[in-house]
């Protein structure tokens, strides 16, 4: 549903930006309705208005206080005093399976973060692609499965994964199902984290050892009919915040500076991230930075580079140079997964461990060349014994198809994830040795 916005009658959440007494446009959650937008579902059936109303009446999953605490953590990352590890599924499942997976993700990401802290002496802020990573943009609207043309699977928030025409129909009722799963995952993550906010979602050193509890939630804020109704206004401050997640990001395909996704996330108090790739225009990127972080607040904006191993050393420098020249205080992260997806024999997607490592090395080298802090990585990990990515630590099964369980793109298994964490730690240790004083670095971007 790109462009036109057919709706089923009046929606209490509809209406774009309105003007205040001074005549200036005031941001509202529905601002995106009048803007160019891509990769939005073409909902069928009468359920959209009902689903949006249910989400608008639902309990918020996050709070402004949590969002602000995360931004404080990310300000430390921006100042070269910490590192952000973000990991999880390409596309999450629904129901009890998602809750069970959240326990495994919490354990694996905790092990990875402690390993990095042990080797570098840095706190690691931990976020997961979790409790909302239910939708995916697709490069093609249809795909061929067993010789049949079907609508592409776009994540369980939109349609079903089963290769049938009925399952692939886009249904707005899935928005409510997604919220129910997210609420269950949030509850489990809060149980795992404990009650001490000072230690939530970051490694801390106690009694000579690093330890970890808690994950911040993050997902691609792709389906705006899900995100908008879950936006809340804090009664005390009047600030709007996204109550569906702590750290939303804008995907590579939806990052146009004047588009719906950038305009929507420009108005929320959450820290936000935006993916950039080999075709990102440097001038457009600077405009996106200005839209998302006009005040230049450390920790507000993270740029996630996903170039591919073959292009990172060629394409990333021009983006880093443009952002630095414009004086934008962003945090740079690396997604070494999405630019390295290939088709294996038989047509199934895979990624080669060596390519993932190579892109990480290229990312760290480019940031070092420009004197910028390599602030984090975003990975797709299974936290279970899969065989979706090729190579790296651990033995591969004789039949890789037996170890492929992802709903969408290939993920790292535990051995590969921990091996990659060790490589990241080594690269980061070199960056730590070369960094400026963290306090001075943070002061310089304020």
Secondary structure in CASP SS format (residue, H / E / C, confidence):
PFRMAT SS
TARGET T0000
AUTHOR 0000-0000-0000
METHOD secondary structure of the structure
MODEL  1
X C 1.00
X C 1.00
X C 1.00
X C 1.00
X C 1.00
X C 1.00
X C 1.00
X C 1.00
X C 1.00
X C 1.00
X C 1.00
X C 1.00
X C 1.00
X C 1.00
X C 1.00
X C 1.00
X C 1.00
X E 1.00
X E 1.00
X C 1.00
X C 1.00
X C 1.00
X C 1.00
X C 1.00
X E 1.00
X E 1.00
X C 1.00
X C 1.00
X H 1.00
X H 1.00
X H 1.00
X H 1.00
X H 1.00
X H 1.00
X C 1.00
X C 1.00
X C 1.00
X C 1.00
X C 1.00
X C 1.00
X C 1.00
X C 1.00
X C 1.00
X E 1.00
X C 1.00
X C 1.00
X C 1.00
X H 1.00
X H 1.00
X H 1.00
X H 1.00
X H 1.00
X H 1.00
X H 1.00
X H 1.00
X H 1.00
X H 1.00
X C 1.00
X C 1.00
X C 1.00
X C 1.00
X C 1.00
X C 1.00
X H 1.00
X H 1.00
X H 1.00
X H 1.00
X H 1.00
X H 1.00
X H 1.00
X H 1.00
X H 1.00
X H 1.00
X H 1.00
X H 1.00
X H 1.00
X H 1.00
X H 1.00
X C 1.00
X C 1.00
X C 1.00
X E 1.00
X E 1.00
X E 1.00
X E 1.00
X E 1.00
X E 1.00
X E 1.00
X C 1.00
X C 1.00
X C 1.00
X C 1.00
X C 1.00
X C 1.00
X C 1.00
X H 1.00
X H 1.00
X H 1.00
X H 1.00
X H 1.00
X H 1.00
X H 1.00
X H 1.00
X H 1.00
X H 1.00
X H 1.00
X H 1.00
X H 1.00
X H 1.00
X H 1.00
X H 1.00
X H 1.00
X H 1.00
X H 1.00
X H 1.00
X H 1.00
X H 1.00
X H 1.00
X H 1.00
X H 1.00
X C 1.00
X C 1.00
X E 1.00
X E 1.00
X E 1.00
X E 1.00
X E 1.00
X E 1.00
X E 1.00
X E 1.00
X C 1.00
X C 1.00
X C 1.00
X C 1.00
X C 1.00
X C 1.00
X C 1.00
X C 1.00
X C 1.00
X C 1.00
X C 1.00
X E 1.00
X E 1.00
X E 1.00
X E 1.00
X C 1.00
X C 1.00
X E 1.00
X E 1.00
X E 1.00
X E 1.00
X C 1.00
X C 1.00
X C 1.00
X C 1.00
X C 1.00
X C 1.00
X C 1.00
X C 1.00
X C 1.00
X C 1.00
X C 1.00
X C 1.00
X C 1.00
X C 1.00
X C 1.00
X C 1.00
X C 1.00
X C 1.00
X C 1.00
X E 1.00
X C 1.00
X H 1.00
X H 1.00
X H 1.00
X H 1.00
X H 1.00
X H 1.00
X H 1.00
X H 1.00
X H 1.00
X H 1.00
X H 1.00
X H 1.00
X H 1.00
X H 1.00
X H 1.00
X H 1.00
X H 1.00
X H 1.00
X H 1.00
X H 1.00
X H 1.00
X C 1.00
X C 1.00
X C 1.00
X H 1.00
X H 1.00
X H 1.00
X E 1.00
X C 1.00
X E 1.00
X C 1.00
X E 1.00
X E 1.00
X E 1.00
X C 1.00
X C 1.00
X E 1.00
X E 1.00
X E 1.00
X C 1.00
X E 1.00
X C 1.00
X C 1.00
X E 1.00
X E 1.00
X E 1.00
X E 1.00
X E 1.00
X C 1.00
X C 1.00
X C 1.00
X H 1.00
X H 1.00
X H 1.00
X H 1.00
X H 1.00
X H 1.00
X H 1.00
X E 1.00
X E 1.00
X E 1.00
X C 1.00
X C 1.00
X C 1.00
X C 1.00
X C 1.00
X C 1.00
X E 1.00
X E 1.00
X E 1.00
X C 1.00
X C 1.00
X C 1.00
X C 1.00
X E 1.00
X E 1.00
X E 1.00
X E 1.00
X C 1.00
X H 1.00
X H 1.00
X H 1.00
X C 1.00
X C 1.00
X C 1.00
X C 1.00
X C 1.00
X H 1.00
X H 1.00
X H 1.00
X H 1.00
X H 1.00
X H 1.00
X C 1.00
X C 1.00
X C 1.00
X C 1.00
X C 1.00
X C 1.00
X E 1.00
X E 1.00
X E 1.00
X E 1.00
X E 1.00
X C 1.00
X C 1.00
X C 1.00
X C 1.00
X C 1.00
X H 1.00
X H 1.00
X H 1.00
X H 1.00
X H 1.00
X H 1.00
X H 1.00
X H 1.00
X H 1.00
X H 1.00
X H 1.00
X C 1.00
X C 1.00
X C 1.00
X C 1.00
X C 1.00
X C 1.00
X C 1.00
X C 1.00
X E 1.00
X E 1.00
X E 1.00
X E 1.00
X E 1.00
X C 1.00
X C 1.00
X C 1.00
X C 1.00
X C 1.00
X C 1.00
X H 1.00
X H 1.00
X H 1.00
X H 1.00
X H 1.00
X H 1.00
X H 1.00
X H 1.00
X H 1.00
X H 1.00
X H 1.00
X H 1.00
X H 1.00
X H 1.00
X C 1.00
X C 1.00
X C 1.00
X C 1.00
X C 1.00
X E 1.00
X E 1.00
X E 1.00
X E 1.00
X C 1.00
X C 1.00
X C 1.00
X H 1.00
X H 1.00
X H 1.00
X E 1.00
X E 1.00
X E 1.00
X C 1.00
X C 1.00
X C 1.00
X C 1.00
X C 1.00
X E 1.00
X E 1.00
X E 1.00
X E 1.00
X H 1.00
X H 1.00
X H 1.00
X H 1.00
X H 1.00
X H 1.00
X H 1.00
X H 1.00
X H 1.00
X H 1.00
X H 1.00
X H 1.00
X H 1.00
X H 1.00
X H 1.00
X H 1.00
X H 1.00
X C 1.00
X C 1.00
X C 1.00
X C 1.00
X E 1.00
X E 1.00
X E 1.00
X E 1.00
X E 1.00
X E 1.00
X E 1.00
X E 1.00
X C 1.00
X C 1.00
X C 1.00
X C 1.00
X C 1.00
X C 1.00
X C 1.00
X C 1.00
X E 1.00
X C 1.00
X C 1.00
X C 1.00
X C 1.00
X C 1.00
X C 1.00
X C 1.00
X C 1.00
X C 1.00
X H 1.00
X H 1.00
X H 1.00
X H 1.00
X C 1.00
X C 1.00
X C 1.00
X C 1.00
X C 1.00
X C 1.00
X C 1.00
X C 1.00
X E 1.00
X C 1.00
X H 1.00
X H 1.00
X H 1.00
X H 1.00
X H 1.00
X H 1.00
X H 1.00
X H 1.00
X H 1.00
X H 1.00
X H 1.00
X H 1.00
X H 1.00
X H 1.00
X H 1.00
X H 1.00
X H 1.00
X H 1.00
X H 1.00
X H 1.00
X H 1.00
X C 1.00
X C 1.00
X C 1.00
X H 1.00
X H 1.00
X H 1.00
X H 1.00
X H 1.00
X H 1.00
X H 1.00
X C 1.00
X C 1.00
END
